[in-house]
Amino acid sequence: MELWEEVANSLNEEQQRQLQQAIESMFAEKGMQEKQDKVERFKRLNQYVKPGQILFVGSSLMEQFPIYEFLQDFDIPLTVYNRGVGGYTTKELLDNMDACIYDLKPAHIFINIGTNDLNTADYSCEALIGNYRRILNGIRENLPEAKLYMLAYYPVNPEAAKDNPGMQEILKIRTNARIEEANRAVAVLAEEVGAVYLNVNDGIRDEKGNLKEEYTIEGMHMYANGYKPVLDALLPVLKSLS
């Protein structure tokens, strides 16, 4: 690490900028490859699913939901498939609807997608909702009998990101104010398309409206103890499906 810092400090400002761009490009390509690999695994795994079950789909906040363990821990007699992909935006889900949704032929679909759209400086709520609407319309066209449940976006906690400079920068853009604006728009969209909007955030917010610090890894993602209150909020719906 010291050698790396010595090399970086020996570069002039333009060379440092180019080095930073190269590093960011490398990580972006690695992230894209990881997403593609997951989709390829899904395509093969989907050959063995049982149609008519429950699907969780979205980005990392859905991918990391420990729903399999919770089903066993609380003796919930349901079959739930998880097709969340870390880093996914609404556009990326639109590009992979077959592997992530259609191929499973689910009867009930729980969606949490769009939080990564909030991270970009050129974000607009209109563009987010436009893509989300296309996702839902695609489901309605291909799986007309499926029931849709749209989860509210979880709050974040910038104070919990104090030791993570990268996350600090993200949370300057992905603020709770921006999240709440998006949640209001998602709730309206749910009513428009006949989906159920599920605000599952009451149990994970602190008195400031932030994600509780004891629940979060780095201000955005959650440990399993953070997902437990979310599960509690979902249980009445899930139990009605058993």
DABEL-V860927 format. One record per pair of residues at least 12 apart in sequence whose C-alpha atoms are under 10 Angstrom apart, sorted by the first residue. I is the first residue (numbers start at 0). J is the second residue. D is the distance in whole Angstrom. If there is no record, write none. Layout:
((I/J/D) (I/J/D))
//
This chain:
((7/19/10) (30/85/9) (30/86/8) (31/86/9) (31/87/10) (33/84/9) (33/85/9) (33/86/10) (34/84/7) (34/85/7) (34/86/8) (34/87/8) (34/91/9) (35/84/10) (35/95/10) (37/82/9) (37/83/9) (37/84/7) (37/85/9) (37/98/10) (37/99/10) (38/82/9) (38/83/10) (38/84/8) (38/95/8) (38/97/10) (38/98/6) (38/99/7) (39/98/8) (40/98/9) (41/81/10) (41/82/8) (41/97/10) (41/98/6) (41/99/7) (41/102/9) (41/103/10) (42/97/8) (42/98/5) (42/99/8) (42/102/8) (42/103/10) (43/98/9) (44/98/9) (44/103/10) (45/80/10) (45/82/10) (45/97/10) (45/98/7) (45/99/9) (45/100/10) (45/101/10) (45/102/6) (45/103/6) (45/104/10) (46/102/8) (46/103/8) (47/103/9) (48/78/10) (48/79/10) (48/80/8) (48/102/9) (48/103/6) (48/104/9) (48/105/9) (49/78/9) (49/79/10) (49/80/10) (49/103/7) (49/104/8) (49/105/8) (50/102/9) (50/103/6) (50/104/5) (50/105/6) (50/106/8) (51/78/9) (51/103/8) (51/104/6) (51/105/5) (51/106/4) (51/107/8) (51/144/10) (51/145/8) (52/77/8) (52/78/6) (52/79/6) (52/80/8) (52/103/8) (52/104/8) (52/105/5) (52/106/5) (52/107/7) (52/108/9) (52/145/10) (52/240/9) (53/77/8) (53/78/6) (53/79/5) (53/80/6) (53/81/9) (53/103/9) (53/104/9) (53/105/6) (53/106/6) (53/107/5) (53/108/6) (53/109/8) (53/145/10) (53/146/10) (53/237/9) (53/240/9) (54/78/9) (54/79/6) (54/80/5) (54/81/6) (54/82/7) (54/83/10) (54/99/9) (54/100/8) (54/103/8) (54/104/9) (54/105/6) (54/106/8) (54/107/6) (54/108/5) (54/109/6) (54/110/8) (54/147/10) (55/79/7) (55/80/6) (55/81/5) (55/82/6) (55/83/7) (55/99/9) (55/100/9) (55/105/10) (55/107/9) (55/108/6) (55/109/5) (55/110/6) (55/111/8) (55/148/10) (56/80/8) (56/81/6) (56/82/5) (56/83/5) (56/84/8) (56/92/9) (56/99/7) (56/100/8) (56/108/7) (56/109/6) (56/110/5) (56/111/6) (56/112/8) (57/81/9) (57/82/7) (57/83/4) (57/84/6) (57/85/8) (57/86/9) (57/87/7) (57/88/8) (57/89/8) (57/91/10) (57/92/8) (57/99/9) (57/109/9) (57/110/6) (57/111/5) (57/112/4) (57/113/8) (57/114/9) (57/150/10) (58/82/9) (58/83/5) (58/84/5) (58/85/5) (58/86/6) (58/87/5) (58/88/7) (58/89/9) (58/91/10) (58/92/9) (58/110/9) (58/111/7) (58/112/6) (58/113/8) (58/114/8) (58/115/8) (59/82/10) (59/83/6) (59/84/5) (59/85/4) (59/86/6) (59/87/7) (59/111/9) (59/112/9) (59/114/9) (59/115/9) (59/220/8) (60/83/8) (60/84/9) (60/85/7) (60/86/9) (60/87/10) (60/111/7) (60/112/9) (60/114/9) (60/152/9) (60/153/9) (60/219/9) (60/220/7) (60/221/8) (60/226/10) (61/81/8) (61/82/8) (61/83/5) (61/84/8) (61/85/8) (61/109/9) (61/110/8) (61/111/6) (61/112/8) (61/150/10) (61/226/10) (62/81/6) (62/82/7) (62/83/4) (62/84/6) (62/85/6) (62/86/10) (62/111/10) (63/81/9) (63/83/8) (63/84/9) (63/85/8) (63/220/8) (63/221/8) (63/222/9) (63/223/9) (63/226/9) (64/81/8) (64/83/9) (64/221/9) (64/222/9) (64/223/7) (64/225/9) (64/226/7) (64/227/9) (64/229/9) (64/230/9) (65/81/9) (65/222/9) (65/223/7) (65/224/10) (65/226/8) (65/227/9) (65/230/10) (66/78/10) (66/79/8) (66/80/9) (66/81/8) (66/223/10) (66/226/9) (66/227/10) (66/230/8) (67/79/7) (67/80/8) (67/81/9) (68/223/10) (69/223/9) (69/226/10) (69/227/8) (69/230/8) (70/230/10) (75/234/9) (75/237/9) (75/238/7) (75/241/8) (76/237/10) (76/238/9) (76/240/10) (76/241/6) (77/237/8) (77/238/9) (77/240/8) (77/241/6) (78/241/9) (79/105/9) (79/107/9) (79/108/10) (80/99/10) (80/100/10) (80/103/9) (80/105/9) (80/108/10) (81/99/9) (81/100/10) (81/109/10) (82/98/8) (82/99/5) (82/100/8) (82/103/10) (82/110/10) (83/99/8) (83/110/9) (83/111/9) (83/112/9) (84/99/9) (84/112/10) (85/115/9) (86/112/10) (86/113/10) (86/114/9) (86/115/6) (86/116/9) (87/112/8) (87/113/8) (87/114/9) (87/115/7) (87/116/9) (88/112/7) (88/113/6) (88/114/7) (88/115/5) (88/116/6) (88/117/9) (88/118/10) (88/127/9) (88/130/9) (88/131/10) (89/111/10) (89/112/6) (89/113/5) (89/114/9) (89/115/8) (89/116/7) (89/126/10) (89/127/7) (89/128/9) (89/129/9) (89/130/6) (89/131/6) (89/132/10) (89/133/9) (89/134/8) (90/112/10) (90/113/9) (90/116/9) (90/126/10) (90/127/9) (90/130/7) (90/131/9) (90/133/10) (90/134/9) (91/112/10) (91/130/10) (92/112/8) (92/113/9) (92/130/9) (92/131/9) (92/134/8) (93/130/8) (93/131/9) (93/133/8) (93/134/6) (93/135/10) (93/137/9) (94/134/10) (96/134/8) (96/137/8) (96/138/9) (97/141/10) (100/137/10) (100/138/8) (100/141/10) (100/142/9) (101/137/9) (101/138/7) (101/141/7) (101/142/7) (104/138/10) (104/141/9) (104/142/7) (104/144/10) (104/145/8) (105/142/8) (105/144/9) (105/145/7) (105/146/9) (106/142/8) (106/143/10) (106/144/7) (106/145/5) (106/146/6) (106/147/9) (106/240/10) (107/144/9) (107/145/5) (107/146/5) (107/147/6) (107/148/8) (107/237/10) (107/240/9) (108/138/9) (108/145/7) (108/146/6) (108/147/5) (108/148/6) (108/149/8) (108/194/10) (109/146/9) (109/147/6) (109/148/5) (109/149/6) (109/150/7) (109/194/10) (109/195/9) (109/196/10) (109/197/9) (110/135/10) (110/147/8) (110/148/6) (110/149/5) (110/150/6) (110/151/9) (110/196/10) (110/197/10) (111/148/9) (111/149/6) (111/150/5) (111/151/7) (111/152/7) (111/153/9) (112/127/10) (112/131/8) (112/134/10) (112/149/9) (112/150/9) (112/151/9) (112/152/8) (113/127/7) (113/128/9) (113/130/9) (113/131/8) (113/152/8) (113/178/10) (113/181/9) (113/185/10) (114/127/9) (114/151/10) (114/152/7) (114/153/9) (114/173/8) (114/177/10) (114/178/8) (114/181/9) (115/127/10) (115/169/10) (115/173/9) (116/173/9) (117/169/9) (117/170/10) (117/172/7) (117/173/6) (117/174/9) (117/177/7) (117/178/8) (117/181/9) (118/168/9) (118/169/6) (118/170/8) (118/171/9) (118/172/6) (118/173/5) (118/174/9) (118/177/10) (119/169/8) (119/172/7) (119/173/8) (120/169/10) (120/171/10) (120/172/7) (120/173/9) (121/172/10) (122/172/9) (122/173/10) (122/177/10) (123/177/10) (123/181/9) (124/177/9) (124/178/10) (124/180/8) (124/181/6) (124/182/10) (124/184/8) (124/185/10) (125/181/9) (125/184/9) (127/181/8) (127/184/9) (127/185/9) (128/181/8) (128/184/7) (128/185/7) (128/187/10) (128/188/8) (129/188/10) (131/185/8) (131/188/8) (131/189/10) (132/185/9) (132/188/7) (132/189/9) (132/191/9) (132/192/8) (135/147/8) (135/149/10) (135/188/9) (135/189/9) (135/192/8) (135/193/10) (135/194/9) (136/192/8) (139/192/9) (145/194/10) (146/193/9) (146/194/7) (146/195/8) (147/189/9) (147/192/9) (147/193/8) (147/194/5) (147/195/6) (147/196/9) (148/189/8) (148/193/9) (148/194/6) (148/195/5) (148/196/6) (148/197/7) (148/236/10) (149/182/10) (149/185/8) (149/186/8) (149/188/9) (149/189/7) (149/194/7) (149/195/6) (149/196/5) (149/197/6) (149/198/9) (150/182/9) (150/185/9) (150/186/9) (150/189/10) (150/195/8) (150/196/6) (150/197/5) (150/198/6) (150/199/7) (150/200/9) (150/229/10) (150/233/10) (151/178/9) (151/179/9) (151/181/9) (151/182/6) (151/183/9) (151/185/8) (151/186/8) (151/196/7) (151/197/6) (151/198/5) (151/199/7) (151/200/7) (152/175/10) (152/178/7) (152/179/8) (152/181/8) (152/182/6) (152/185/9) (152/197/10) (152/198/8) (152/199/9) (152/200/8) (153/175/9) (153/178/8) (153/179/9) (153/182/9) (153/198/9) (153/199/8) (153/200/6) (153/201/10) (153/203/8) (153/204/9) (153/209/9) (153/210/7) (153/219/8) (153/220/9) (153/221/10) (153/229/10) (154/173/9) (154/174/8) (154/175/6) (154/176/9) (154/177/10) (154/178/7) (154/179/8) (154/200/8) (154/203/8) (154/204/7) (154/205/10) (154/208/7) (154/209/6) (154/210/5) (154/211/9) (154/218/9) (154/219/8) (154/220/10) (155/170/8) (155/173/8) (155/174/7) (155/175/6) (155/178/9) (155/203/10) (155/204/9) (155/208/9) (155/209/6) (155/210/5) (155/211/8) (155/212/9) (155/215/8) (155/217/9) (155/218/6) (155/219/5) (155/220/8) (155/221/10) (156/170/8) (156/174/9) (156/175/8) (156/204/9) (156/205/9) (156/207/9) (156/208/9) (156/209/5) (156/210/5) (156/211/7) (156/212/7) (156/214/10) (156/215/8) (156/216/10) (156/217/8) (156/218/5) (156/219/7) (156/220/10) (157/169/9) (157/170/6) (157/171/8) (157/173/9) (157/174/8) (157/175/9) (157/209/8) (157/210/9) (157/212/10) (157/217/8) (157/218/6) (157/219/8) (158/170/10) (158/209/9) (158/210/10) (158/212/8) (158/217/9) (158/218/7) (159/209/10) (159/210/9) (159/211/9) (159/212/6) (159/213/9) (159/214/10) (159/215/8) (159/216/8) (159/217/6) (159/218/5) (159/219/9) (160/212/10) (160/215/9) (160/216/9) (160/217/5) (160/218/5) (160/219/8) (161/217/8) (161/218/9) (162/217/8) (163/217/7) (163/218/9) (166/217/7) (166/218/7) (166/219/8) (167/217/9) (167/218/8) (169/218/10) (169/219/9) (170/218/8) (170/219/8) (173/219/9) (174/209/10) (175/208/8) (175/209/7) (175/210/9) (176/208/10) (182/196/9) (182/198/9) (186/198/9) (197/232/8) (197/233/8) (197/236/10) (198/229/9) (198/232/8) (198/233/9) (199/226/10) (199/228/8) (199/229/6) (199/230/8) (199/231/9) (199/232/6) (199/233/7) (200/228/8) (200/229/7) (200/232/8) (201/228/8) (201/229/9) (201/232/9) (202/225/9) (202/226/10) (202/227/9) (202/228/5) (202/229/7) (202/230/10) (202/231/9) (202/232/8) (203/215/10) (203/221/10) (203/224/10) (203/225/6) (203/226/8) (203/227/9) (203/228/7) (203/229/8) (204/225/10) (210/225/9) (211/225/8) (212/225/9) (213/225/8) (214/226/8) (214/227/10))
//
